[in-house]
Amino acid sequence: MTPTILAERARKMCEEVGLKCEVMGPARIRELKMGAFWSVAQGSDEEPRLIVMHYEPEGAPEKPVLGLVGKGITFDTGGISIKPADGMEKMKYDMAGGAAMIGAMRAIALLKPKVKVIGIVCASENMPSGHAQKPGDVQIAMSGKSIEIINTDAEGRLVLADGLYYARQLGCTHLIDAATLTGACVVALGMINAGVFSNNEEMFGRFSEALKRSGEKMWRLPVDQEYQEMIKSGIADIVNSGGRWGGAINAAMFLKEFAEDTPWIHLDIAGTAWTEDQKPWIAKGPSGIALRSLVEFVKGFAS
């Protein structure tokens, strides 16, 4: 799976179910000044793709507009901060958050809830070539925020930063992102619960109700203001990696910078997106985590 193939499959799905789909390549990504997204993509010979899917049913109110943003890293070597060889073959599933958003948009199109939804997937590889970004670089995100790159393997939050900001530019009033973002979330919650973070109690309440209907297991982690200290930079606005302690929270605090005051939920599905063992109810491999909850969440706005 490459960003190009993922985008073409998303486009084909949209055509089949009547969604509007826009796919943008490197020139448009640079034109939009998505410096965080581009910094990840620049190291690969495979071109990145920005996939935007619109669901605008007749009779839906102007607001809310729900933004579903997915991390679509189709292969993650870690870049210059390269991962260990052991287990790297699984890094083809680093696009699971993006795949969940594409699947959710398909289900939404078929179920036809009366609410506007925009799905955004930032698709790229993360490779350690001579063109790759380096630790110590400073990148400028689409929002204008400067980011000091501490670890090039903290790339998912970079593509999501521009994805979340772009969703706001397109008029999204509520944001929810999904990503296989941190090993730290797996350390905290294992392979059972996905991590949930939110800056808005009403929105989290709605998502909690969606979880009751979907049956998926997720656990809320904090985004208290004190954690902001861990992502401060001496030479930029923020760093892309706040160190080992509270790693999943540091990543969420980074994303919170780009959601700003917009009601937002972040789903860290790193430990739950891939099933290691064959189960009676699911095959080994990708689990489809978050798709059912996303659909129930969207339906909740329409009822």
N, C-alpha and C positions, 0 to 999 in steps of 0.2 A: 504494500500500500504506500503510495506516494501522495503528496499534497494534490497533485494534478488528478490522480485517479480518485481520491476522496471527493474532490470538488465535482468531478464529472458524475460520480454516483449520486451525489447530493442533487445535482442539477436534474438528472434523470428521474430521481424520486419526486422532485418538485413538479416536474412535468406530468408525472403519472397521477398526482393527487390534486393538481390545480394550484400549487403555490407559486408565487413569484420568486425567482431565484436570480441573484447577481453574483458572479464570480470574478474576482479581481486578482491581477497578477502583480509582479514586482513594481512595475512603473506606477500603477495606481496606489499601491501601498506606500511608496516613497512620496508620491504626490500628496497623499493625505498626511504626510509627516508622522507616520507611525514608526518612530525611531526605535521604540522598544521591541516591537514585533520584528522589524527589519534586522535588528542587531542579532537576533537568533537565526534568522533565515540566511543571513549573508555568508555563513560558513559552508553552505551546501551547494552542490551542483544542481540539486533538485530545486525548482522554483517554488516559492511559497504561494499559497492561495488564501484569499480572504473570501469566505463564503457567507452570503447574506440571504436569508430566507424570510419572506414576508407572508404572514397570514392575516388577511383583512376581510373578515366575513361581512356580508351585508347585514345592516341592522345593529352592528356593534357600536358602542359609544366611542367617542373620540378618545376618551381616557377611561381606564388605564391602558397603557401600552406596555406589555410585558417583554422584557429582553432576556433571552436565554443565550448565554455566552459559553462556548466550550473550548477547552484546550485541545488542539488538534496536532500534537507533535507526533508525526507518523513514525519517526524513529529517533530515539534520544541516546546518543553516545555520551552525553554530558558536555560535549564541546571540548575546549582546551582543558577544562577541569574534568578530565575523562573518567568515566566510571570504571570500576573493576570489571574484568572479563566475565567473572562468574555471574550468570544471570542476565547478562546484557541482551541475550537473545529475546528476552521477554519485553524489551523496550519498544517492540512494535505495537504494544497496547497502550502507549502513552497518548494515543489519540482517543481514548475511551470517553473522555468528557465531551469531546466534539461529536463522537458517534452517538452519544446519548442525546445530544441536542438535535441531531439530524433525525434520529428515531422518534424523538418527542414531537418534532414538527410534523412528521408524517402522521403520527397518531392524532395530533390535534386537527390536522386537515381532514381526517376521516371522521372524527367525532363531532366536528363543527361547533365548538362552544362560541358564544357571542362575545368574544373579547379579542382585541388585536394583540398579535404576538410577532416579535421579530427574533429569529434565530441567527446567531453569528458564530462562525467557527474560524479561528485563526489557525491555519494549517501550515506546518513547516517541518523540516528536519532540523536537528541540532547536531552539527558535525564539526570535527576539529581540523579543518583545512587551513591553508595559508590565508584564506579570506576571513576566517572566523574571528569573532570578537575575543578580546583577551581580558583576563582579570586585571582590574585597574582602569579599564576604559570607563568613560562617562557617556551615557546615552541620553538623548532627549526624547521623552515620550510624546505622543500626540497631544496630551494635555499641556505640554510645556514643562512638566516636572523633569528635573535632572536626576539620573540614576547612576550611582557608582556601582560598577560590576565587580563584586567580590568573588563570585563563583559562577562560572558559565553554566553549571548544571542546575542553577536556580533559574531556568529559562521559561518554565510554564507561566510563572507570574508576570514575566515580561510581555509575552504575547497576550495574556489576559488583560493586562493593564490597558493596552490600546484597544482591545476588544470591548472592554467595559466602557471606556470613554467614548468610543464610536457609537455604542448603543445609546448612550445619553444624547449624542449629537443627532441621532436619528429620531429622537423623541420618546425614548423608553422612559416610563415613569417608575418602573420597578425592575430590578435586576436580579438575576440568579445565575451563578456560574457553576460549572462542574469541571473538575480537573483531577487527574492522577498527580497531585501536586507535590506531596512530601512523604519521604520515608518516615519522618517524625510522627506523622499521623498514624502510620502503621505501628510504630513503637507504642504509641499511646493507646490505640483502640484495637490493635490486632486486625484480623481478617473478618471480624463480625460486624462492627459498626463503622459507617462512614462518619467523617467529622462534619459538623454544621457550624457555621459562624454567621452572625447577622448584626447589622447596625440599627435594626428597627424591630421593636417588640411586636407591633401589630402584624408585620410581615412574617416574623418568626411564628407567631400564633397561627397564621393561615397555613404555614408550611407544616407545623405540627399536626394540624387537622388532616392535611394531605397525607402525612406519614401514617396516620391511623387508618386511612382508607387503602393505602397502597401496601401496607405491611412491611415496608422496607425498614431496616434498622439503622438509625443514625443517632448521633449523640452530640449535643451542643457543647462547644468550647468557647472560652471568653475572647473578647476583643477590647479589654479594658484599656483606657488611655495610657496607663503606665507602660504597657508593652511598646508604645510608640518609641520610647528611648532606644529600643533594641535595633531599630532600623534607621537611626540617624546617621548621616554621613558627615565627615569633616570637609568634604570638597563638593558635595552635591546635595540635593534635597533629601534623598534617601539612598540606602544601600539595598541591593537585591538579595542579600542574605544576611540575616541577623545573628548568625552563629548557631551553635548546637542546641542550646537550651530553649525550649518552647518553640521549636522549629516550625511546627504547623501553624502556631499562632503568629509567629513573625511573618510567615507568608500571607496569612489572612490580613494582617495589619498593612502589609504592602498593598494588597488589592483594595483595601478600604480607602486608601489614598486616592484611588481613581473612581470609586463609587461616590465618594464625598457624601453629600447629604441625601442622595437618592436611596430610597429603601432598597436594601441589598442582602442577598444570602449567598454564601460561598459553601460549596460542597467539596470536601477533599475526599476523593474516592480511591486514593492510592492503594489501600489495603483490600478493597472490596470489588474492584473492577475486573479482576482475573481470579478465576476459581482454580486452585491448584489440583484438587482431587475431584474425581468423578462422583457426583451425588445422585441419589435416586431421582431428584427433581431437576437437575441441571447438569449439562455436560461440562467436562473440563475445558477451561478457556474463558473467553469474555462473558461476563455475567449480565451485562445490560443494566447494572445498578444505576439508580436515579431516574430512569426513564418513566417508570410507573408513578413515582412521586411527583415528577415534573408535570405529567399529564393531569394528575389529580389536583395539583396546585393551580394550574391554569383553569381547569374546570370550576374550581372554587371561586374564581373571580367572575365567572359567567353566571353563577347561580344566585 
